């Protein structure tokens, strides 16, 4: 069922958990990028072999056919580029950038995770789209992020909240209805912001 939603917030992370959280997100991102590269190569090989020794072959139609016939989500996140003659270009590893220890921003699905090192604050932002929050939290990077947040030992001076809204909540017609709501509470700061 369709449901347009969004989510965002900032969370202050305890000093001892800061490096671990950053590493978890970085590793998840790098694993995902490597998988995308491998799937792109597989798609390229399949499409290229389909048109081998055939004149005026429609490689783009072959790519659509491979996606349709595979019956899986294996090629959902990868796309081929084509030259002016309509032939596929081999994916290059440099196009699937890996994060380093200095990377502070990760963009995926409809989401973005940002690390503010000086203050040990992590920002989570999901732009409004159809089931954007669910898709972002189910993405391998989003999933790793929330698992890591769940393992943190919070203190009274760390934490925060995530807030969001969706099209069904906004459809309320009573006084105070439709307001943004808290989607996640973390640590002492989050408890105080939530009011308990």
Buried (B, 14 or more C-beta within 10 A) or exposed (E): EEEBBBBBBBBBBBEEBBEEBBEBBBEBBBBBBEBBBEBBBBBBEBBBEBBEEEEEBEBBEBBEBBBEEEEEEBBEBBEBEBEEEEBBEEBEEEEBEBBEEEBEEBEBBBBBBBBEEEEBBBBBBBBBBEBBBBBBBEBBBBEBBBEBBEEBEBBEEBBBBBBBBBEEBEEEEEEEEBEBEBBBBBBBBBBBBEEE
